[in-house]
């Protein structure tokens, strides 16, 4: 389990499945050209979790 998933589950009270879906949505946005840094900042997280998204 990635740190990003753990944060989403704890901070946003998501289930593991919800966190997986949310991470997939963020990855799609990145693959469509949005900056990973911007994607994370939009949800209130620092870019420390970039590698969890693009890893």
Phi and psi in radians as a Rosetta constraint file:
Dihedral C 1 N 2 CA 2 C 2 CIRCULARHARMONIC -1.349 0.35
Dihedral N 2 CA 2 C 2 N 3 CIRCULARHARMONIC 2.798 0.35
Dihedral C 2 N 3 CA 3 C 3 CIRCULARHARMONIC -1.104 0.35
Dihedral N 3 CA 3 C 3 N 4 CIRCULARHARMONIC -0.646 0.35
Dihedral C 3 N 4 CA 4 C 4 CIRCULARHARMONIC -1.042 0.35
Dihedral N 4 CA 4 C 4 N 5 CIRCULARHARMONIC -0.799 0.35
Dihedral C 4 N 5 CA 5 C 5 CIRCULARHARMONIC -1.089 0.35
Dihedral N 5 CA 5 C 5 N 6 CIRCULARHARMONIC -0.742 0.35
Dihedral C 5 N 6 CA 6 C 6 CIRCULARHARMONIC -1.052 0.35
Dihedral N 6 CA 6 C 6 N 7 CIRCULARHARMONIC -0.744 0.35
Dihedral C 6 N 7 CA 7 C 7 CIRCULARHARMONIC -1.112 0.35
Dihedral N 7 CA 7 C 7 N 8 CIRCULARHARMONIC -0.814 0.35
Dihedral C 7 N 8 CA 8 C 8 CIRCULARHARMONIC -1.071 0.35
Dihedral N 8 CA 8 C 8 N 9 CIRCULARHARMONIC -0.714 0.35
Dihedral C 8 N 9 CA 9 C 9 CIRCULARHARMONIC -1.172 0.35
Dihedral N 9 CA 9 C 9 N 10 CIRCULARHARMONIC -0.708 0.35
Dihedral C 9 N 10 CA 10 C 10 CIRCULARHARMONIC -1.367 0.35
Dihedral N 10 CA 10 C 10 N 11 CIRCULARHARMONIC -0.913 0.35
Dihedral C 10 N 11 CA 11 C 11 CIRCULARHARMONIC -1.191 0.35
Dihedral N 11 CA 11 C 11 N 12 CIRCULARHARMONIC -0.773 0.35
Dihedral C 11 N 12 CA 12 C 12 CIRCULARHARMONIC -1.777 0.35
Dihedral N 12 CA 12 C 12 N 13 CIRCULARHARMONIC 0.099 0.35
Dihedral C 12 N 13 CA 13 C 13 CIRCULARHARMONIC 0.922 0.35
Dihedral N 13 CA 13 C 13 N 14 CIRCULARHARMONIC 0.756 0.35
Dihedral C 13 N 14 CA 14 C 14 CIRCULARHARMONIC -1.541 0.35
Dihedral N 14 CA 14 C 14 N 15 CIRCULARHARMONIC 2.664 0.35
Dihedral C 14 N 15 CA 15 C 15 CIRCULARHARMONIC -1.331 0.35
Dihedral N 15 CA 15 C 15 N 16 CIRCULARHARMONIC 2.954 0.35
Dihedral C 15 N 16 CA 16 C 16 CIRCULARHARMONIC -1.069 0.35
Dihedral N 16 CA 16 C 16 N 17 CIRCULARHARMONIC -0.707 0.35
Dihedral C 16 N 17 CA 17 C 17 CIRCULARHARMONIC -1.119 0.35
Dihedral N 17 CA 17 C 17 N 18 CIRCULARHARMONIC -0.774 0.35
Dihedral C 17 N 18 CA 18 C 18 CIRCULARHARMONIC -1.088 0.35
Dihedral N 18 CA 18 C 18 N 19 CIRCULARHARMONIC -0.730 0.35
Dihedral C 18 N 19 CA 19 C 19 CIRCULARHARMONIC -1.115 0.35
Dihedral N 19 CA 19 C 19 N 20 CIRCULARHARMONIC -0.733 0.35
Dihedral C 19 N 20 CA 20 C 20 CIRCULARHARMONIC -1.046 0.35
Dihedral N 20 CA 20 C 20 N 21 CIRCULARHARMONIC -0.784 0.35
Dihedral C 20 N 21 CA 21 C 21 CIRCULARHARMONIC -1.109 0.35
Dihedral N 21 CA 21 C 21 N 22 CIRCULARHARMONIC -0.732 0.35
Dihedral C 21 N 22 CA 22 C 22 CIRCULARHARMONIC -1.139 0.35
Dihedral N 22 CA 22 C 22 N 23 CIRCULARHARMONIC -0.726 0.35
Dihedral C 22 N 23 CA 23 C 23 CIRCULARHARMONIC -1.123 0.35
Dihedral N 23 CA 23 C 23 N 24 CIRCULARHARMONIC -0.710 0.35
Dihedral C 23 N 24 CA 24 C 24 CIRCULARHARMONIC -1.066 0.35
Dihedral N 24 CA 24 C 24 N 25 CIRCULARHARMONIC -0.728 0.35
Dihedral C 24 N 25 CA 25 C 25 CIRCULARHARMONIC -1.081 0.35
Dihedral N 25 CA 25 C 25 N 26 CIRCULARHARMONIC -0.738 0.35
Dihedral C 25 N 26 CA 26 C 26 CIRCULARHARMONIC -1.143 0.35
Dihedral N 26 CA 26 C 26 N 27 CIRCULARHARMONIC -0.684 0.35
Dihedral C 26 N 27 CA 27 C 27 CIRCULARHARMONIC -1.116 0.35
Dihedral N 27 CA 27 C 27 N 28 CIRCULARHARMONIC -0.693 0.35
Dihedral C 27 N 28 CA 28 C 28 CIRCULARHARMONIC -1.059 0.35
Dihedral N 28 CA 28 C 28 N 29 CIRCULARHARMONIC -0.746 0.35
Dihedral C 28 N 29 CA 29 C 29 CIRCULARHARMONIC -1.073 0.35
Dihedral N 29 CA 29 C 29 N 30 CIRCULARHARMONIC -0.676 0.35
Dihedral C 29 N 30 CA 30 C 30 CIRCULARHARMONIC -1.183 0.35
Dihedral N 30 CA 30 C 30 N 31 CIRCULARHARMONIC -0.791 0.35
Dihedral C 30 N 31 CA 31 C 31 CIRCULARHARMONIC -1.132 0.35
Dihedral N 31 CA 31 C 31 N 32 CIRCULARHARMONIC -0.412 0.35
Dihedral C 31 N 32 CA 32 C 32 CIRCULARHARMONIC -1.468 0.35
Dihedral N 32 CA 32 C 32 N 33 CIRCULARHARMONIC -0.040 0.35
Dihedral C 32 N 33 CA 33 C 33 CIRCULARHARMONIC 2.033 0.35
Dihedral N 33 CA 33 C 33 N 34 CIRCULARHARMONIC -0.100 0.35
Dihedral C 33 N 34 CA 34 C 34 CIRCULARHARMONIC -1.296 0.35
Dihedral N 34 CA 34 C 34 N 35 CIRCULARHARMONIC 2.526 0.35
Dihedral C 34 N 35 CA 35 C 35 CIRCULARHARMONIC -1.173 0.35
Dihedral N 35 CA 35 C 35 N 36 CIRCULARHARMONIC 2.296 0.35
Dihedral C 35 N 36 CA 36 C 36 CIRCULARHARMONIC -0.998 0.35
Dihedral N 36 CA 36 C 36 N 37 CIRCULARHARMONIC -0.661 0.35
Dihedral C 36 N 37 CA 37 C 37 CIRCULARHARMONIC -1.053 0.35
Dihedral N 37 CA 37 C 37 N 38 CIRCULARHARMONIC -0.769 0.35
Dihedral C 37 N 38 CA 38 C 38 CIRCULARHARMONIC -1.163 0.35
Dihedral N 38 CA 38 C 38 N 39 CIRCULARHARMONIC -0.715 0.35
Dihedral C 38 N 39 CA 39 C 39 CIRCULARHARMONIC -1.020 0.35
Dihedral N 39 CA 39 C 39 N 40 CIRCULARHARMONIC -0.799 0.35
Dihedral C 39 N 40 CA 40 C 40 CIRCULARHARMONIC -1.205 0.35
Dihedral N 40 CA 40 C 40 N 41 CIRCULARHARMONIC -0.726 0.35
Dihedral C 40 N 41 CA 41 C 41 CIRCULARHARMONIC -1.112 0.35
Dihedral N 41 CA 41 C 41 N 42 CIRCULARHARMONIC -0.595 0.35
Dihedral C 41 N 42 CA 42 C 42 CIRCULARHARMONIC -1.097 0.35
Dihedral N 42 CA 42 C 42 N 43 CIRCULARHARMONIC -0.425 0.35
Dihedral C 42 N 43 CA 43 C 43 CIRCULARHARMONIC -1.839 0.35
Dihedral N 43 CA 43 C 43 N 44 CIRCULARHARMONIC 0.191 0.35
Dihedral C 43 N 44 CA 44 C 44 CIRCULARHARMONIC 1.463 0.35
Dihedral N 44 CA 44 C 44 N 45 CIRCULARHARMONIC 0.406 0.35
Dihedral C 44 N 45 CA 45 C 45 CIRCULARHARMONIC -2.032 0.35
Dihedral N 45 CA 45 C 45 N 46 CIRCULARHARMONIC 2.620 0.35
Dihedral C 45 N 46 CA 46 C 46 CIRCULARHARMONIC -1.298 0.35
Dihedral N 46 CA 46 C 46 N 47 CIRCULARHARMONIC 2.814 0.35
Dihedral C 46 N 47 CA 47 C 47 CIRCULARHARMONIC -1.212 0.35
Dihedral N 47 CA 47 C 47 N 48 CIRCULARHARMONIC 0.114 0.35
Dihedral C 47 N 48 CA 48 C 48 CIRCULARHARMONIC -1.038 0.35
Dihedral N 48 CA 48 C 48 N 49 CIRCULARHARMONIC -0.378 0.35
Dihedral C 48 N 49 CA 49 C 49 CIRCULARHARMONIC -1.713 0.35
Dihedral N 49 CA 49 C 49 N 50 CIRCULARHARMONIC 0.178 0.35
Dihedral C 49 N 50 CA 50 C 50 CIRCULARHARMONIC -0.967 0.35
Dihedral N 50 CA 50 C 50 N 51 CIRCULARHARMONIC -0.779 0.35
Dihedral C 50 N 51 CA 51 C 51 CIRCULARHARMONIC -1.173 0.35
Dihedral N 51 CA 51 C 51 N 52 CIRCULARHARMONIC -0.412 0.35
Dihedral C 51 N 52 CA 52 C 52 CIRCULARHARMONIC -1.220 0.35
Dihedral N 52 CA 52 C 52 N 53 CIRCULARHARMONIC -0.471 0.35
Dihedral C 52 N 53 CA 53 C 53 CIRCULARHARMONIC -1.490 0.35
Dihedral N 53 CA 53 C 53 N 54 CIRCULARHARMONIC -0.714 0.35
Dihedral C 53 N 54 CA 54 C 54 CIRCULARHARMONIC -1.770 0.35
Dihedral N 54 CA 54 C 54 N 55 CIRCULARHARMONIC -0.088 0.35
